[in-house]
Amino acid sequence: MSTTTAASSNQNVKDVEEEEKEVQTNQYEDEEPTPQDPKLRFFELRHLLNQFDASYSQEDVIVSKDEIQGLLTELRELVKQHNMLHFYLNLKPQLRKAGSDIDQALVAELKQAIADEATATEKKIEDAKANAGDTEVYDAKIAHAHYVANTGDKAAALELYEDCLKNAVGGTARIDVAMAIVRLAFAHEDLELLGTWIQKAHNMVEKEGDWERRNRLNVYRAMYYILSKDFASAAKLLVDAVATFTATELLSFDNLIILTVLISMITLPRVELRDKVVKSPDIIQAIRDVPHLREFLHALYDCRYKDFFVELLPIAVLAQRSPYLAPHKEVFLREVRLVAYLQFLASYQSVTIASMAQLFGVSTQFIDSELARFIASGRLPCKIDGVNGVVVMMRPGTRDALYQQLIKEGDEVLNRVQKLTQKLKSA
C-alpha cells in the first residue's frame, strides 16, 4: 500500500471516529432528563412555604414576600395537575402563614377526579384480566399506585406498591417499585420508612440491578444520609454522582451541586476536596449558576478567612432552603467553621487571638468563645492562654495519636453494629 493510500485510509478512519463521537454526543444531548416526581417537587415547595415568615427582617429572610406568590401559584398548578388532594389538605398551616387558605372548590374538584380515576382503573384492570395478560394487569396496577401516591394518601399507596412488588416480573421491575416507595417516603418525610426501603432497594440493586439504577439509587442514599446526619457517607456518594447524575426525578442537578459542595467541605480532607470538588470540571461548570457558592468554596480552600465569614450568611440561607440540609443547618455551619479553624491553626505552634480575629474579620470575643467551645468538646487540639491572649497548638505524640485513632475506629465499628442490629430487627 502506498503512503498516500495509507494516509487517506487513516484519515477516513479518523473521520468515522469523529462522526461516531458527534452522533453519540448529540444522542446524549437530545436525551430529555426524567421530569421531577411531582411528590418531590411538592416536598420542596412545602419546605419553602415553611420558611416564609412575614415578620422576618430583610437580613433574616429565607423566602421573600415577592417569591411567596410565585410559590403559591406553582403549588396550586401542581396540586391540580396531579390531583394531590391529601398533600394539599395537610398544607393548611403553611398556606395560612403565607396569607392563603384551602380552596374548597379545588378540593371538591380533586375528590371527583380521584373517584373517577378509581372507577376507570378498576375497569381497566378487569378488562386486562379478561382480554390481555399479566403484563397489562401489572401496568394498570403500577400506574394506579403512582397516581394514588401523588394524591398524598401514603397508606393506600404503600399497600398498592407492595401488591405490585409481589407481582413484579424481573429484578428491574422490583427495583423500580422499591425506588418508588423510597420517593414516597421522602415526600412524607418518613425517615423510618425511608431507611427501611433504602436498604431493601440497595439489596435488590446489589443482587440484580443495572448500572443506571445503581447510580440513581446512590443519589437517593446520599439524600437519606444527609437527612440522617451521616455527612461522611453522603459525601462519598455525592462526589461520585456528579459526573453520572441521572436521578432528576428526585432533585435538580443544581441542587445536587449545592449539596455536594457543602457536604464535601465539612467531610473531605483538603487534598480530596481539591481533586474531587475544587478542580472537578462538572462542578466548576455548574457552580457558576449558584450565587455565593463558588466564592464560599474558594474562600475556604484559598485560606481567605475574612471572605469565608462574609459568605457564611448567604450560605446559611442556601442551606436553610434545602429540605435535605435545613434540619441540620446549625450542625453544618458549626462544622464548616471548625474546618476553617483547623486549617488555619495547622500552620502555627501558637497565634494571638487578636491576629486570628483580624484575619477572620470577627471580634476577639467571638473567636475566644468559638475556640473555647471546640476545645472543650475535644474538637480542637489546642489550648487558650487567657493571660497573654494566645492560642497554643497541642500536637499529639505518635502513641497518643494511635490511641485516639483506635478510639475513633472503635466508635465507628460500634455505630455500624448498632445500625446493623436495627436493620435486622426491622427486616
Secondary structure, DSSP 8 states (H G I E B T S, - for coil): --HHHHHHHHHHHHHHHHHHHHHHHHHHHH-------HHHHHHHHHHHHHH--TT--TTT-SS-HHHHHHHHHHHHHHHHHHT-HHHHHTTHHHHHHTT----HHHHHHHHHHHHHHHHHHHHHHHHHHHHS-HHHHHHHHHHHHHHHHHHT-HHHHHHHHHHHHHH--SHHHHHHHHHHHHHHHHHTT-HHHHHHHHHHHHHHHHHH--HHHHHHHHHHHHHHHHHTT-HHHHHHHHHHHSTT---TTTS-HHHHHHHHHHHHHTTS-HHHHIIIIIT-HHHHHHHTTSTTHHHHHHHHHTT-HHHHHHHHHHHHHHHHH-TTTGGGHHHHHHHHHHHHHHHHHTT-SEEEHHHHHHHHTS-HHHHHHHHHHHHHTT-SSEEEETTTTEEEE----HHHHHHHHHHHHHHHHHHHHHHHHHHHHH-
